[in-house]
């Protein structure tokens, strides 16, 4: 019967998907540990950016915002040079 021949392939596919889903949290945890250990600044980039967004809502002085923007970009992306025109 044709249905019996498809059963092993379906079973293998289902087991593969289950194993991939089960391994995902382990992979994320290991990746997070590697990122924290070897590239701490990039790992902290989202925290730095969120902190800037919070300060952005409260700050009205354009010069202060410009300097904080430069600091945020420097800390989170580590470019060779940063400037704000305007």
PyMOL commands that set and color helices and strands:
alter all, ss='L'
color gray80, all
select helices_A, chain A and resi 2-38+40-43+45-58+62-77
alter helices_A, ss='H'
color red, helices_A
deselect
rebuild
show_as cartoon
